[in-house]
Amino acid sequence: MKSFVEKKKGRIEIINMIDIMLFLLVFFIMITLRMIPATGIASHLPQSSTAVTIERPKIIISLQAHGQIVVENQVMTADQLTSYLLGQDPAHANVTIAGAREATLQDLVIVMDACREAGVTQIGIAAKNID
């Protein structure tokens, strides 16, 4: 005598898991893109025929033509810049100064002095490579 009740095997529905994994992938990509720092303020960099590519800096300092110092879209004085760098572990900080072409040498030295007072030893100067 045969049984009228068929035994069904358990199934795992993977379609729902694929949807969730895709959602998580998109979510993490969007969060990662928000974590990438801003590239800075547009400025006219000086040109150099000997410019080389350096590793991506942790901190980008923009030096405007009229001597204004900008870090992460915040205008700072030299003293504020030193205080900011002291809070960023200056021994391991990699700083790049992106100075405008019209910025004076004195303004560049002021920014470099502020970095050195904070203990930063890795300072780069951004330049446009002439091809």
C-alpha positions as CSV (number, residue, x, y, z in Angstrom):
1,M,0.0,0.0,0.0
2,K,1.3,3.4,-1.0
3,S,1.2,6.4,1.1
4,F,-0.7,9.4,-0.2
5,V,1.6,11.9,1.5
6,E,4.7,12.7,-0.4
7,K,7.8,13.7,1.5
8,K,9.3,16.9,0.2
9,K,12.9,17.7,0.6
10,G,13.8,21.0,2.3
11,R,15.0,23.7,0.0
12,I,17.1,26.8,0.6
13,E,15.9,29.8,-1.4
14,I,19.0,31.5,-2.6
15,I,17.2,34.2,-4.7
16,N,16.5,36.2,-1.6
17,M,20.1,35.8,-0.4
18,I,21.4,37.1,-3.7
19,D,19.2,40.2,-3.4
20,I,20.5,40.9,0.1
21,M,24.2,40.3,-0.9
22,L,23.8,42.7,-3.9
23,F,22.2,45.3,-1.6
24,L,25.1,44.9,0.9
25,L,27.7,45.2,-1.9
26,V,26.1,48.4,-3.2
27,F,25.9,49.8,0.3
28,F,29.6,49.1,1.1
29,I,30.7,50.6,-2.2
30,M,28.7,53.8,-1.5
31,I,30.2,54.0,2.0
32,T,33.7,53.5,0.7
33,L,33.3,56.2,-1.9
34,R,32.2,58.6,0.9
35,M,35.4,57.7,2.9
36,I,37.7,58.8,0.1
37,P,39.0,62.3,0.9
38,A,38.2,65.3,-1.2
39,T,40.8,66.1,-3.8
40,G,41.0,69.7,-2.6
41,I,40.3,73.1,-4.0
42,A,41.0,73.8,-7.6
43,S,44.1,75.9,-8.1
44,H,46.7,76.6,-10.8
45,L,49.7,74.5,-9.7
46,P,53.2,75.4,-10.7
47,Q,54.8,73.4,-13.5
48,S,57.9,71.3,-13.3
49,S,59.7,69.1,-15.8
50,T,61.2,66.9,-13.1
51,A,58.0,66.2,-11.1
52,V,57.6,62.7,-9.9
53,T,54.6,60.8,-8.6
54,I,54.6,60.3,-4.8
55,E,52.4,58.1,-2.7
56,R,48.9,59.5,-1.9
57,P,49.2,62.0,1.0
58,K,47.2,61.8,4.2
59,I,46.8,65.6,4.4
60,I,46.6,68.0,1.5
61,I,47.2,71.7,2.3
62,S,46.0,74.2,-0.3
63,L,47.9,77.5,-0.4
64,Q,45.9,80.1,-2.2
65,A,47.3,83.0,-4.2
66,H,46.7,85.5,-1.5
67,G,48.3,83.4,1.2
68,Q,45.2,81.7,2.6
69,I,45.7,78.2,4.0
70,V,42.9,75.7,3.4
71,V,42.8,72.2,4.8
72,E,39.7,70.0,4.2
73,N,37.7,73.0,3.1
74,Q,38.6,74.9,6.3
75,V,40.5,78.2,6.2
76,M,43.3,78.2,8.8
77,T,46.1,80.4,10.1
78,A,49.6,79.0,10.5
79,D,49.1,78.4,14.2
80,Q,45.8,76.6,13.6
81,L,47.5,74.5,11.0
82,T,50.2,73.5,13.5
83,S,47.5,72.6,16.1
84,Y,45.6,70.6,13.5
85,L,48.7,68.6,12.5
86,L,49.6,67.9,16.1
87,G,46.2,66.1,16.4
88,Q,46.9,64.0,13.3
89,D,50.0,62.0,14.6
90,P,52.6,64.2,12.9
91,A,55.4,61.6,13.0
92,H,53.5,59.5,10.5
93,A,51.7,62.3,8.6
94,N,52.4,62.6,4.9
95,V,51.6,66.2,3.9
96,T,51.4,67.6,0.4
97,I,51.3,71.4,-0.1
98,A,49.3,72.3,-3.2
99,G,50.2,75.9,-3.7
100,A,48.8,78.2,-6.4
101,R,51.1,79.4,-9.1
102,E,50.7,82.9,-7.8
103,A,51.4,82.1,-4.2
104,T,54.6,83.7,-2.8
105,L,57.6,81.9,-1.6
106,Q,57.1,83.5,1.8
107,D,53.7,82.0,2.2
108,L,55.1,78.6,1.2
109,V,57.8,78.9,3.9
110,I,55.2,79.9,6.5
111,V,53.2,76.7,5.8
112,M,56.3,74.5,5.8
113,D,57.4,76.1,9.1
114,A,54.0,75.3,10.6
115,C,54.3,71.7,9.4
116,R,57.8,71.4,10.9
117,E,56.8,72.9,14.2
118,A,54.1,70.2,14.4
119,G,56.8,67.5,13.8
120,V,55.9,66.6,10.3
121,T,58.9,65.2,8.4
122,Q,57.3,64.1,5.1
123,I,56.3,67.2,3.2
124,G,55.7,67.2,-0.6
125,I,55.0,70.1,-2.9
126,A,52.4,69.4,-5.6
127,A,53.3,70.4,-9.2
128,K,51.9,69.8,-12.6
129,N,54.2,67.6,-14.8
130,I,55.1,69.1,-18.1
131,D,54.7,66.5,-20.9
